[in-house]
Amino acid sequence: MERQGVDPAHREDSDSEPQPMGDGKEQPQGQDSREEEAGGGSASTNRQGVLEGKSGPYFSSLESSIEILKKRAQELIENINESRQKDLALMANFRDSLKIKVSDLTEKLEERMYQAYNQHSKIIQERLQEFTQKIEKISQLETELREVCHTVETMYNDLCVQPECWGWNPGSHAY
């Protein structure tokens, strides 16, 4: 015999198993006659009608609710996937625009660096030129100083060669 589920609200004893539904086979006569006396008709027909009447719409509404939930879940998944695709496209665009901006900023920075290098080079060149001029001046002064020293030395030698210098004694205090 085929067994079908029973609505838990109609079970009298929770330990008893659900009764099989009628499937066109005959039931034992003792049970059939008892049910006819109590209900005035076939018990299997009444039970099947009650169970199908209550469970049929219940299961169909449950199935439709499940289908609605499945559709909603599928729509949510599709929305999430679409959002992810949009996010990926947005990130790709952001990355591209960021690369362009970074490239532009790098070019501007390089340009400013070269301008600073040029300015510093001019300043360094000017200072080097001033330094070179001062070194040349120092060299000229050194040459003049050597000439003066040589002249003083020559004069001293000339003075000391004269006879008055011979008698001069640095230890004597006579003038």
C-alpha positions as CSV (number, residue, x, y, z in Angstrom):
1,M,0.0,0.0,0.0
2,E,1.1,3.6,-0.7
3,R,1.6,5.8,2.4
4,Q,0.8,9.5,2.3
5,G,1.7,12.1,4.9
6,V,-0.8,13.3,7.4
7,D,-1.5,16.8,8.6
8,P,-0.1,16.9,12.2
9,A,-3.2,18.8,13.4
10,H,-5.4,15.7,12.6
11,R,-3.2,13.1,14.4
12,E,-4.8,11.9,17.6
13,D,-1.8,10.0,18.9
14,S,1.7,11.2,18.2
15,D,3.1,7.7,18.6
16,S,0.8,6.1,16.1
17,E,1.8,6.0,12.5
18,P,-0.2,7.7,9.8
19,Q,-2.9,5.6,8.3
20,P,-2.5,4.6,4.7
21,M,-4.7,6.4,2.2
22,G,-7.2,4.5,0.0
23,D,-5.6,3.4,-3.2
24,G,-8.5,1.4,-4.6
25,K,-7.8,-1.8,-2.7
26,E,-10.4,-3.1,-0.2
27,Q,-10.0,-2.7,3.5
28,P,-10.7,-5.4,6.0
29,Q,-14.5,-5.7,6.5
30,G,-14.5,-5.2,10.3
31,Q,-12.9,-1.8,10.0
32,D,-15.1,-0.7,7.0
33,S,-18.3,-1.5,8.7
34,R,-17.3,0.3,11.9
35,E,-16.4,3.4,10.0
36,E,-19.7,3.4,8.0
37,E,-21.7,3.2,11.2
38,A,-19.9,6.1,12.8
39,G,-19.8,8.4,9.8
40,G,-22.6,7.2,7.6
41,G,-20.2,6.6,4.6
42,S,-16.9,5.1,3.6
43,A,-14.2,6.1,6.1
44,S,-11.5,5.9,3.6
45,T,-13.4,8.3,1.3
46,N,-14.0,10.7,4.3
47,R,-10.4,10.5,5.4
48,Q,-9.0,11.0,1.9
49,G,-11.4,14.0,1.3
50,V,-10.4,15.6,4.6
51,L,-6.7,15.0,4.0
52,E,-6.7,16.1,0.4
53,G,-9.0,19.0,1.1
54,K,-6.7,20.3,3.8
55,S,-3.3,19.2,2.5
56,G,-3.9,19.9,-1.2
57,P,-4.2,23.7,-0.9
58,Y,-1.6,23.7,1.9
59,F,1.0,22.0,-0.3
60,S,0.1,24.0,-3.4
61,S,0.5,27.3,-1.5
62,L,3.7,26.0,0.1
63,E,5.0,25.0,-3.3
64,S,4.0,28.4,-4.7
65,S,5.7,30.1,-1.7
66,I,8.8,28.0,-2.3
67,E,8.8,29.0,-6.0
68,I,8.4,32.6,-5.1
69,L,11.3,32.3,-2.7
70,K,13.4,30.5,-5.3
71,K,12.6,33.3,-7.8
72,R,13.5,36.0,-5.3
73,A,16.7,34.2,-4.4
74,Q,17.6,33.9,-8.1
75,E,16.8,37.6,-8.6
76,L,18.9,38.5,-5.6
77,I,21.8,36.4,-7.0
78,E,21.4,38.0,-10.4
79,N,21.3,41.5,-8.8
80,I,24.4,40.6,-6.8
81,N,26.2,39.4,-9.9
82,E,25.2,42.5,-11.8
83,S,26.4,44.7,-9.0
84,R,29.7,42.8,-8.9
85,Q,30.1,43.3,-12.7
86,K,29.3,47.0,-12.3
87,D,31.8,47.2,-9.4
88,L,34.5,45.5,-11.5
89,A,33.8,47.8,-14.4
90,L,33.9,50.8,-12.1
91,M,37.2,49.6,-10.6
92,A,38.7,49.1,-14.0
93,N,37.6,52.6,-15.0
94,F,38.9,54.0,-11.8
95,R,42.2,52.1,-12.3
96,D,42.5,53.5,-15.8
97,S,41.7,57.1,-14.8
98,L,44.1,56.8,-11.8
99,K,46.9,55.6,-14.1
100,I,46.3,58.5,-16.4
101,K,46.2,61.0,-13.5
102,V,49.4,59.4,-11.9
103,S,51.1,59.6,-15.3
104,D,50.1,63.3,-15.7
105,L,51.3,64.1,-12.2
106,T,54.5,62.2,-12.8
107,E,55.1,64.2,-16.0
108,K,54.4,67.5,-14.1
109,L,56.7,66.5,-11.3
110,E,59.5,65.6,-13.7
111,E,59.0,69.0,-15.5
112,R,59.2,70.8,-12.1
113,M,62.3,68.8,-11.2
114,Y,64.0,69.8,-14.5
115,Q,63.0,73.4,-13.9
116,A,64.5,73.2,-10.4
117,Y,67.6,71.5,-11.8
118,N,67.9,74.3,-14.4
119,Q,67.5,77.0,-11.7
120,H,70.0,75.4,-9.4
121,S,72.4,74.8,-12.3
122,K,72.2,78.6,-13.2
123,I,72.9,79.5,-9.5
124,I,75.7,77.0,-9.3
125,Q,77.2,78.2,-12.6
126,E,77.0,81.8,-11.3
127,R,78.7,80.9,-8.0
128,L,81.3,78.8,-9.8
129,Q,82.1,81.8,-12.1
130,E,82.4,84.1,-9.0
131,F,84.6,81.5,-7.3
132,T,86.8,81.2,-10.4
133,Q,87.1,85.0,-10.6
134,K,88.0,85.1,-6.9
135,I,90.6,82.4,-7.3
136,E,92.1,84.3,-10.2
137,K,92.2,87.4,-8.1
138,I,93.9,85.5,-5.3
139,S,96.3,84.1,-7.7
140,Q,97.1,87.6,-9.0
141,L,97.5,88.9,-5.4
142,E,99.8,85.9,-4.6
143,T,101.9,86.8,-7.6
144,E,102.1,90.4,-6.5
145,L,102.9,89.4,-2.9
146,R,105.7,87.2,-4.2
147,E,107.0,90.1,-6.2
148,V,106.9,92.4,-3.2
149,C,108.6,89.8,-1.0
150,H,111.3,89.3,-3.6
151,T,111.7,93.1,-3.8
152,V,112.0,93.3,0.0
153,E,114.4,90.5,0.1
154,T,116.5,92.1,-2.6
155,M,116.5,95.5,-0.8
156,Y,117.5,93.8,2.4
157,N,120.4,92.0,0.8
158,D,121.4,95.3,-0.9
159,L,121.3,97.1,2.5
160,C,123.3,94.4,4.2
161,V,126.0,94.4,1.6
162,Q,127.0,98.0,2.4
163,P,129.9,98.6,4.8
164,E,127.7,100.2,7.5
165,C,125.8,96.9,7.9
166,W,129.0,95.1,8.7
167,G,129.6,97.0,11.8
168,W,126.2,96.7,13.1
169,N,125.8,94.3,15.9
170,P,122.4,93.2,16.8
171,G,123.5,92.7,20.4
172,S,124.7,96.2,20.9
173,H,122.4,99.0,21.9
174,A,124.1,101.8,20.3
175,Y,122.4,103.7,17.7
